[in-house]
């Protein structure tokens, strides 16, 4: 109920009680839409989605599904960097290898990923996290010896 009142605020600086019809026409709360209406799929669209759905099984093999060398999407706003979902997939793959104590595989995967300019295609924050995992994996390998 409080959410409905939020969109009824009048933020204009004029003190007139009349509302501008153009402002009301563009108001997103003019016609309330239920969550079910926003996310509803037609029966055929749902059947197609259900048919193509494959659950993501995390068993230490996420890294095998990542195409190397890294290729950024053709989005001018990213400046030659891979997309955030692609970067998250890289991070999850390395985290998974670390979790399963497959340190040498994680280091080898990181080296292949960073080769051929791959490091410049990853945003700074993700690159830093990947380097931390690389350091952790290398220290675990050294402590085993």
C-alpha positions as CSV (number, residue, x, y, z in Angstrom):
1,X,0.0,0.0,0.0
2,X,2.9,2.4,0.8
3,X,4.3,1.7,-2.7
4,X,1.1,2.9,-4.3
5,X,1.4,6.2,-2.4
6,X,4.9,6.8,-3.5
7,X,3.9,7.5,-7.1
8,X,1.2,9.9,-6.1
9,X,3.7,12.5,-5.0
10,X,3.6,15.8,-6.8
11,X,7.1,17.0,-7.2
12,X,6.4,20.1,-9.3
13,X,7.4,23.5,-8.0
14,X,4.1,25.2,-8.9
15,X,1.5,25.5,-6.2
16,X,-1.5,25.1,-8.5
17,X,-3.8,22.3,-7.8
18,X,-4.3,21.5,-11.4
19,X,-2.1,18.7,-12.9
20,X,-0.6,18.9,-16.3
21,X,-2.3,16.2,-18.5
22,X,1.0,15.4,-20.2
23,X,2.6,14.6,-16.8
24,X,-0.2,12.2,-15.9
25,X,0.0,10.4,-19.3
26,X,3.6,9.5,-18.7
27,X,3.2,8.5,-15.1
28,X,4.2,4.8,-14.6
29,X,1.7,4.3,-11.8
30,X,-1.2,5.5,-13.9
31,X,-2.2,1.9,-14.7
32,X,-1.2,-0.5,-12.0
33,X,0.1,-3.8,-13.4
34,X,0.2,-6.9,-11.3
35,X,3.4,-8.9,-11.0
36,X,1.7,-11.8,-12.8
37,X,0.8,-9.6,-15.7
38,X,4.4,-8.4,-16.0
39,X,5.9,-11.9,-16.0
40,X,3.1,-13.8,-17.8
41,X,4.1,-16.0,-20.8
42,X,1.8,-17.3,-23.4
43,X,1.3,-21.1,-23.3
44,X,3.4,-21.6,-26.5
45,X,6.2,-19.3,-25.2
46,X,6.3,-21.3,-21.9
47,X,6.4,-24.6,-23.7
48,X,9.3,-23.4,-25.9
49,X,11.2,-22.2,-22.8
50,X,10.5,-25.4,-21.0
51,X,11.7,-27.5,-23.9
52,X,15.0,-25.5,-24.2
53,X,15.7,-25.3,-20.4
54,X,18.8,-27.2,-19.2
55,X,19.7,-27.0,-15.5
56,X,23.2,-25.7,-14.7
57,X,25.0,-28.5,-12.9
58,X,28.0,-27.3,-10.9
59,X,30.3,-30.3,-10.6
60,X,33.7,-28.7,-11.2
61,X,33.4,-28.5,-15.0
62,X,32.1,-25.0,-15.5
63,X,35.4,-24.0,-16.9
64,X,35.0,-26.4,-19.9
65,X,32.0,-24.4,-21.1
66,X,33.9,-21.1,-21.4
67,X,35.1,-20.4,-24.9
68,X,38.7,-19.2,-25.0
69,X,40.2,-16.9,-26.2
70,X,37.9,-14.3,-24.6
71,X,35.8,-12.4,-27.1
72,X,34.0,-9.2,-26.0
73,X,30.5,-8.6,-27.3
74,X,30.2,-5.8,-29.8
75,X,29.0,-3.3,-27.3
76,X,30.6,0.1,-27.7
77,X,29.8,1.0,-24.0
78,X,32.0,-1.8,-22.7
79,X,35.2,-0.5,-24.3
80,X,36.5,-3.8,-25.5
81,X,35.7,-5.6,-22.2
82,X,33.7,-8.8,-21.9
83,X,30.2,-8.5,-20.5
84,X,29.5,-8.7,-16.8
85,X,27.8,-12.1,-17.1
86,X,30.8,-13.4,-19.0
87,X,33.1,-12.1,-16.3
88,X,30.9,-13.7,-13.6
89,X,31.1,-17.0,-15.5
90,X,34.9,-16.8,-15.4
91,X,34.9,-16.1,-11.7
92,X,32.5,-18.8,-10.9
93,X,34.5,-21.4,-12.9
94,X,37.7,-20.5,-11.0
95,X,35.9,-20.4,-7.7
96,X,34.5,-23.9,-8.4
97,X,37.9,-25.3,-9.2
98,X,39.2,-23.8,-6.0
99,X,36.3,-25.2,-4.0
100,X,37.0,-28.7,-5.4
101,X,40.7,-28.3,-4.6
102,X,41.7,-28.6,-8.2
103,X,44.3,-25.9,-7.8
104,X,46.6,-26.9,-10.7
105,X,43.6,-26.9,-13.1
106,X,42.5,-23.5,-11.8
107,X,46.0,-22.0,-12.4
108,X,46.3,-23.6,-15.9
109,X,42.8,-22.3,-16.8
110,X,43.7,-18.8,-15.5
111,X,46.9,-18.8,-17.5
112,X,45.1,-19.8,-20.7
113,X,42.4,-17.2,-20.1
114,X,44.9,-14.4,-19.5
115,X,47.0,-15.3,-22.5
116,X,46.7,-13.5,-25.9
117,X,45.5,-10.2,-24.3
118,X,42.7,-11.9,-22.3
119,X,43.6,-9.9,-19.2
120,X,42.8,-6.6,-20.9
121,X,39.3,-7.9,-21.8
122,X,38.3,-8.3,-18.2
123,X,37.2,-5.4,-16.0
124,X,39.6,-4.4,-13.2
125,X,37.5,-5.7,-10.3
126,X,37.1,-9.2,-11.8
127,X,40.7,-9.3,-12.9
128,X,41.8,-8.5,-9.3
129,X,39.6,-11.3,-7.9
130,X,40.9,-13.8,-10.5
131,X,44.5,-12.8,-9.6
132,X,43.7,-13.4,-5.9
133,X,42.3,-16.9,-6.7
134,X,45.4,-17.5,-8.7
135,X,47.6,-16.6,-5.8
136,X,45.6,-18.7,-3.4
137,X,45.8,-21.7,-5.7
138,X,49.6,-21.3,-6.1
139,X,50.1,-21.1,-2.4
140,X,48.0,-24.2,-1.8
141,X,50.0,-26.0,-4.4
142,X,53.3,-24.9,-2.8
143,X,52.1,-26.0,0.7
144,X,51.3,-29.5,-0.6
145,X,54.9,-30.0,-1.8
